[in-house]
Amino acid sequence: MSTSARDSVIPTLDLDDGASIPQIGLGTYAMRDAAGVDAIVSGIAGGYRLLDTAVNYENEREVGQAIADSPVERDELFVTSKIPGRHHGFEESIASTEESLARLGLERLDLHLIHWPNPSVGKYVDTWRGLIELRERGLVTSIGVSNFTEEMLQELIAATGVTPVVNQVELHPYFPQSKLIDFHATIGVQTVAWSPLYRDQGLFAEAPIAEAASAHGVEPAQVVLRWHLEVGSLPIPKSASPDRQRLNADIFDFNLTPAEVDAISALERGRMKDRDPLTHEEM
């Protein structure tokens, strides 16, 4: 590719609450200790402005340190974290967020999510009310959810009148979630994808991806990430390699044809693991 992420600005999308979010983010799962800080700093240097963390990633301190170490101003960054299942509840979610901010060394989060709905616990509506309160207090700018189903989203909206601006879900060519993306679009929710590259595991060798990579003179990972943009998904790939980080972000000067998008979506075969939000719960 002729343009590197270092030399270009990652475009943004407008969320339904008026905030702007970068169109690709840096996943930080498992980026811990000094090596984790270095990886996040390199991501920022490589052009990323959206940094995605969570209480359960146990690296909010590292993300905060990377922000402090980077020459990029705080207001140019978009920081996302997530409330874990063990902190569900109205008061609990507020306390959890204050603890996250302390670990990050920040005064506010740009986006805060409920990490998993944990339906057997039955507290995700109360947790959502806590996020609404946090937004009103100015501790978080935008609020959303992760791993929620269409029915769960409808329940939140019916109970509070407030629609999440984001639903972060497992989404990749093997699990394209087209029906959920379409539903999100009808209610003003931006789809965000975790594990957008399926951790490779053979995905890059699939014929529609390999053929598109050859046709456009790009890498298979870039094809998959471009496919996300084409279907309305905002991907947050994780890589600690500066070269790979820049490659992943360099997806804005080519387009896939509708036929290529359809062929990649037709690879659908299911989730990476058994993480159905109706049954899979994380505390």
ZAMARGU-4260 file (C-alpha; in steps of 0.2 Angstrom, whole numbers, plus 5000, padded with zeros to 4 digits):
<rodrens>
0) 5000/5000/5000 | 5006/5017/4996 | 5000/5026/5012 | 5004/5021/5029 | 4993/5023/5045
5) 5007/5035/5051 | 5004/5046/5036 | 4985/5046/5036 | 4971/5050/5048 | 4959/5036/5052
10) 4942/5042/5047 | 4928/5044/5060 | 4910/5039/5061 | 4896/5049/5069 | 4887/5040/5083
15) 4869/5043/5086 | 4873/5054/5102 | 4883/5066/5091 | 4900/5059/5096 | 4913/5054/5083
20) 4922/5037/5084 | 4937/5031/5074 | 4932/5019/5060 | 4945/5006/5066 | 4952/5003/5084
25) 4966/4995/5093 | 4961/4980/5103 | 4972/4978/5119 | 4967/4961/5126 | 4982/4953/5134
30) 4993/4968/5132 | 5000/4969/5150 | 5016/4975/5159 | 5029/4985/5150 | 5028/4976/5134
35) 5009/4980/5134 | 5012/4998/5136 | 5025/4998/5122 | 5013/4990/5111 | 4999/5002/5114
40) 5011/5017/5112 | 5016/5010/5095 | 4998/5008/5090 | 4995/5027/5094 | 5011/5031/5085
45) 5004/5021/5070 | 4988/5031/5069 | 4976/5023/5080 | 4965/5034/5091 | 4952/5022/5097
50) 4959/5011/5112 | 4948/4997/5118 | 4951/4990/5135 | 4940/4982/5149 | 4941/4979/5168
55) 4942/4960/5164 | 4957/4963/5152 | 4967/4968/5168 | 4977/4981/5158 | 4968/4998/5161
60) 4984/5004/5170 | 4994/5000/5155 | 4982/5009/5143 | 4983/5024/5155 | 5002/5023/5155
65) 5002/5022/5136 | 4991/5037/5135 | 5002/5047/5147 | 5018/5041/5137 | 5011/5046/5120
70) 5014/5063/5113 | 4996/5063/5106 | 4984/5074/5116 | 4971/5065/5127 | 4957/5074/5118
75) 4963/5066/5101 | 4960/5049/5109 | 4944/5039/5110 | 4945/5027/5125 | 4933/5013/5128
80) 4931/5001/5143 | 4919/4989/5149 | 4909/4985/5165 | 4912/4966/5171 | 4898/4955/5176
85) 4903/4955/5194 | 4900/4974/5194 | 4882/4973/5188 | 4869/4984/5196 | 4866/5003/5197
90) 4877/5008/5212 | 4890/4994/5207 | 4892/5000/5189 | 4895/5018/5195 | 4908/5012/5208
95) 4916/5001/5194 | 4918/5015/5182 | 4926/5027/5195 | 4938/5013/5198 | 4942/5011/5180
100) 4945/5030/5178 | 4957/5029/5193 | 4967/5015/5185 | 4967/5024/5168 | 4972/5040/5176
105) 4958/5049/5166 | 4944/5060/5171 | 4931/5053/5158 | 4929/5038/5147 | 4924/5041/5129
110) 4914/5025/5128 | 4909/5013/5142 | 4900/4997/5139 | 4892/4983/5148 | 4904/4969/5144
115) 4892/4954/5144 | 4873/4954/5148 | 4873/4939/5160 | 4855/4936/5159 | 4854/4924/5173
120) 4860/4937/5185 | 4846/4949/5178 | 4854/4965/5182 | 4859/4972/5165 | 4844/4985/5165
125) 4850/4992/5182 | 4868/4992/5175 | 4862/5002/5160 | 4853/5014/5172 | 4870/5016/5180
130) 4878/5020/5164 | 4865/5033/5160 | 4868/5041/5177 | 4887/5041/5173 | 4884/5050/5157
135) 4874/5063/5165 | 4888/5066/5178 | 4900/5068/5164 | 4911/5053/5169 | 4908/5045/5152
140) 4903/5053/5135 | 4895/5039/5126 | 4887/5023/5133 | 4884/5006/5125 | 4884/4987/5127
145) 4893/4972/5121 | 4887/4955/5117 | 4868/4960/5118 | 4855/4952/5107 | 4841/4961/5098
150) 4829/4957/5111 | 4840/4963/5125 | 4843/4979/5116 | 4824/4982/5114 | 4822/4978/5133
155) 4835/4992/5138 | 4826/5004/5126 | 4809/5000/5133 | 4814/5001/5151 | 4824/5018/5150
160) 4821/5026/5133 | 4839/5027/5130 | 4847/5017/5116 | 4865/5011/5117 | 4876/5020/5103
165) 4886/5004/5101 | 4884/4985/5103 | 4901/4977/5102 | 4899/4958/5097 | 4909/4944/5089
170) 4909/4947/5071 | 4920/4941/5057 | 4917/4932/5040 | 4914/4915/5048 | 4900/4924/5059
175) 4895/4940/5049 | 4879/4943/5059 | 4871/4952/5045 | 4853/4952/5053 | 4860/4960/5069
180) 4869/4973/5059 | 4853/4977/5049 | 4843/4978/5066 | 4857/4990/5073 | 4855/5001/5058
185) 4836/5003/5061 | 4838/5009/5079 | 4854/5020/5078 | 4867/5007/5085 | 4884/5006/5078
190) 4890/4988/5076 | 4908/4985/5083 | 4917/4969/5080 | 4928/4960/5092 | 4940/4946/5085
195) 4937/4954/5068 | 4951/4943/5060 | 4945/4927/5069 | 4963/4926/5075 | 4967/4920/5057
200) 4966/4901/5060 | 4964/4897/5042 | 4952/4912/5038 | 4965/4921/5027 | 4968/4906/5016
205) 4949/4905/5011 | 4948/4908/4992 | 4937/4924/4992 | 4949/4932/5004 | 4965/4926/4995
210) 4958/4931/4978 | 4953/4948/4984 | 4970/4951/4992 | 4978/4947/4975 | 4966/4957/4965
215) 4969/4973/4976 | 4987/4970/4980 | 4984/4970/4999 | 4986/4957/5013 | 4972/4945/5017
220) 4970/4954/5034 | 4967/4970/5025 | 4954/4962/5015 | 4945/4956/5030 | 4946/4972/5039
225) 4940/4981/5023 | 4925/4969/5022 | 4920/4975/5040 | 4919/4993/5034 | 4909/4988/5019
230) 4896/4978/5029 | 4894/4992/5042 | 4905/4985/5056 | 4919/4994/5065 | 4933/4982/5069
235) 4945/4983/5083 | 4959/4971/5078 | 4973/4967/5091 | 4991/4966/5087 | 5007/4970/5097
240) 5017/4971/5081 | 5020/4989/5075 | 5021/4983/5057 | 5005/4973/5059 | 4996/4987/5068
245) 5000/4999/5053 | 4995/4986/5040 | 4979/4983/5049 | 4975/5002/5049 | 4979/5004/5031
250) 4962/5000/5023 | 4955/5016/5017 | 4962/5018/5000 | 4954/5003/4992 | 4936/4996/4991
255) 4930/4978/4989 | 4917/4975/4975 | 4899/4970/4980 | 4903/4952/4973 | 4919/4951/4984
260) 4909/4957/4999 | 4895/4944/4996 | 4908/4930/4993 | 4917/4934/5010 | 4900/4935/5019
265) 4895/4918/5012 | 4910/4910/5022 | 4898/4910/5037 | 4899/4895/5048 | 4896/4901/5066
270) 4904/4908/5081 | 4923/4905/5085 | 4918/4897/5102 | 4902/4894/5111 | 4899/4911/5117
275) 4880/4913/5114 | 4875/4928/5125 | 4859/4919/5130 | 4870/4906/5139 | 4888/4912/5140
280) 4892/4923/5155 | 4907/4931/5162 | 4909/4939/5178
</rodrens>
